Amino acid sequence: MAYVDGFVLAVPKQNLDAYKDMARKACEVWLEHGATGYVEAVADDVPYGELTSFPRAVMANDDEIVVFSYALYQSRAHRDEVMARVMADPRMKNQEYAQVFDGKRMIWGGFEPFIDKR
């Protein structure tokens, strides 16, 4: 069964174009190292909830937009192999992300699907 890494983060609206450029580069790296899919999506319908919500989860300010991303792999073992190669890639050593969004408020994790109807 496949494996999914998910990411949620807040990007200042003024940095959205820079984030998209950075994400395009990251997509190339992930796919080159074996990810079977890669998606970056900008919030379109994510209301600020009373108790929980995507904006609350990343402490998004009014001048920020939520981004949801995920990468797909063949399995957890495959993900671990791909991530090791991605993190060792010199293109990922660039710290430009620190100038584009606050990585301390990013949420990420690995998930094992129990339904996958693609």
matplotlib code that plots the C-alpha trace (Angstrom):
import matplotlib.pyplot as plt

x = [0.0, 1.1, 2.5, 1.8, 3.7, 1.5, 2.4, 0.4, 2.0, 1.2, 2.8, 2.7, 0.6, 3.4, 5.7, 3.3, 5.1, 8.4, 6.9, 5.5, 8.9, 10.5, 7.8, 8.4, 12.1, 11.2, 8.8, 11.6, 13.8, 11.2, 10.2, 13.9, 14.5, 11.6, 8.4, 5.5, 3.5, 3.8, 1.0, 1.1, -2.2, -3.2, -6.2, -9.4, -12.1, -10.6, -12.6, -11.2, -12.9, -14.1, -12.0, -9.9, -9.1, -6.2, -5.5, -5.6, -3.3, -0.5, -1.4, -2.0, -2.3, -4.7, -1.8, -1.0, -2.5, -2.5, -0.7, -1.4, 1.1, 1.7, 4.1, 3.3, 5.4, 5.2, 5.5, 6.9, 10.2, 10.2, 9.4, 12.3, 14.7, 13.4, 13.5, 17.1, 18.1, 16.0, 17.6, 21.1, 20.4, 22.5, 19.4, 17.7, 20.5, 19.4, 17.7, 15.6, 12.5, 13.3, 12.8, 9.5, 7.6, 8.0, 9.0, 8.4, 4.6, 4.7, 2.9, 4.0, 3.7, 3.6, 0.4, -0.5, -3.6, -6.3, -8.4, -6.7, -9.1, -7.2]
y = [0.0, 3.6, 6.0, 9.8, 12.6, 15.6, 19.2, 22.3, 25.7, 29.5, 31.6, 35.4, 36.5, 38.8, 35.7, 33.4, 33.7, 33.0, 30.0, 28.7, 29.0, 27.1, 24.5, 23.8, 23.2, 20.9, 19.0, 18.3, 17.1, 14.8, 13.3, 12.8, 10.9, 8.6, 10.0, 8.7, 12.0, 15.5, 18.1, 21.7, 23.4, 27.0, 27.4, 28.3, 27.2, 26.9, 28.9, 29.9, 27.6, 28.3, 25.5, 23.9, 24.6, 24.7, 28.4, 27.8, 24.8, 26.8, 30.1, 31.9, 35.7, 37.7, 38.5, 34.8, 32.0, 28.3, 25.8, 22.1, 19.8, 16.0, 13.6, 10.0, 6.9, 3.2, 2.3, 3.6, 2.0, 3.6, 7.0, 6.6, 5.9, 8.8, 11.2, 10.3, 11.1, 14.3, 15.6, 14.8, 16.6, 19.9, 21.7, 21.1, 22.7, 26.2, 27.9, 30.2, 28.7, 30.7, 33.9, 32.7, 31.1, 30.3, 26.7, 26.5, 26.7, 24.0, 20.7, 17.5, 13.8, 10.5, 8.6, 5.0, 5.1, 2.6, 3.6, 4.7, 4.9, 6.7]
z = [0.0, -0.6, 1.9, 2.2, 3.8, 4.5, 5.2, 6.3, 6.6, 6.6, 3.9, 4.0, 1.0, -0.2, -0.4, -2.3, -5.6, -4.0, -2.2, -5.5, -7.1, -4.1, -4.2, -7.9, -7.2, -4.3, -6.5, -8.9, -6.1, -4.6, -8.0, -9.1, -5.9, -6.3, -4.9, -7.0, -6.7, -5.3, -4.7, -3.5, -2.9, -1.8, 0.5, -1.3, 1.2, 4.7, 7.2, 10.5, 12.9, 16.4, 17.9, 15.2, 11.6, 9.1, 9.8, 13.6, 13.3, 11.8, 13.6, 10.3, 10.5, 8.4, 6.0, 5.5, 3.4, 4.2, 2.0, 2.0, 0.4, 0.2, -1.4, -2.3, -2.1, -2.7, 1.0, 4.3, 3.5, 0.1, 1.8, 4.2, 1.3, -0.8, 2.2, 3.0, -0.6, -0.6, 2.6, 1.3, -2.0, -2.0, -3.5, -0.2, 1.9, 0.7, 3.6, 1.4, 3.0, 6.2, 4.2, 2.6, 5.5, 9.2, 9.4, 13.1, 12.4, 9.7, 10.5, 8.9, 9.3, 7.5, 7.0, 6.0, 3.8, 4.5, 1.4, -1.8, -4.8, -7.5]

ax = plt.figure().add_subplot(projection="3d")
ax.plot(x, y, z, "-o")
ax.set_aspect("equal")
plt.show()
